[in-house]
Amino acid sequence: MKKLSLVLLSIFCLFGQARAEYTDHRGHNVDSLETVMAGLTARDIEEADDDHLKRIAADLEGLMFGFNQTNGVKSEYYARTLLRIARRKGWLSKLQIAAKGIGQHFWAREQYDSAAFYYRMAMDAVEKMPLAEMADGSGKTYTQEDIDDALSQMYGTLGNLYSMMDSIPVAMDYYEKAGDLFRKHDWINSCSVLYYNMGETMREDGQLRPAEKYYLESLEYSLKAADSLAIATSYKGLGSLYLDMHKTSKAMRYLNEANLYFADHED
């Protein structure tokens, strides 16, 4: 069984924000938000009008994301509360986010059947988006970009699932589908993250030449995005790969480049 090493892809799958920008929620002060929410009862949620309920849903989403890195129990609780609201109101984007978030907690605990159940629920929500109205009350339907954003998140998430289950061809197929959507919309940062993790998947599976191709693509997109952390991460991947290939001189060149960044950023 593979180790849980797909850190960057985990961030992009769980924290998929609008337009597939990846975001790290660590360090956000969620305690004050939780204090505000603590006085909210189940009856308050049940009787809230739509405007109030939308604000509650937004806060629950923030708590779900904010506690993910520090308190999985709280994160999953807020995700489940958000899921109940989203299902009752038919808010598909919130349903997808909440169900995917719950699934990710099962994924991290290596309970893959349960993870797959919630991922399927999230995917069902995405598949209904083309004919549904958005939850903002505007009467507008989801744009193709909204749908592609949600769909690419699910492809990446399912790729993670099958990678951990050692179904590498299936995982790579889902990753490629995510990549097609990222390139379609020119979501450069997400391309960088995705191809890095595709390289990691291939390297862990012992397929070093395909891994090199994906790491190099990751570096190309990282440089295009001018994202120094992504660039350093791509260098690290390439350096580790070339060590595996016994190309020590080449490996050290890339690893030294990565170290220049990581040495200056303790976090």
WOWO-V201208 format. One line per field, one symbol per residue. ss: DSSP state (a for helix, b for strand, c for the rest). phi: phi as a letter, one per 40 degrees, with the letter a starting at -180 (. if undefined). A space follows every 10 residues. Layout:
BEGIN
ss=???
phi=???
END
This chain:
BEGIN
ss=ccccccaaaa aaaacccaaa cccccccccc aaaaaaaacc caaaaaacca aaaaaaaaaa aaaaaacccc caaaaaaaaa aaaaaaaaac caaaaaaaaa aaaaaaaacc caaaaaaaaa aaaaaaaaaa acbccccccc bccaaaaaaa aaaaaaaaaa aaaacccaaa aaaaaaaaaa aaaacccaaa aaaaaaaaaa aaaacccaaa aaaaaaaaaa aaaaaccaaa aaaaaaaaaa aaaacccaaa aaaaaaaaaa aaccccc
phi=.cccbccccc ccccbdcdgf ccbbccgccc cccccccccc cccdcccccc cccccccccc cccdcccdcb acccdccccc cccccccccg cccccccccc ccdcccdccg bcccdcdccc cccdcccccd bbccccgcgc cccccdcccc ccdcccccdd dccccgccdc dccccccccd cccdbgccdc dccccdcccd cccccgcccc cddccccdcd cccccfbccc ccccdccccc cccccgbccc cccccccccd ccccbdc
END
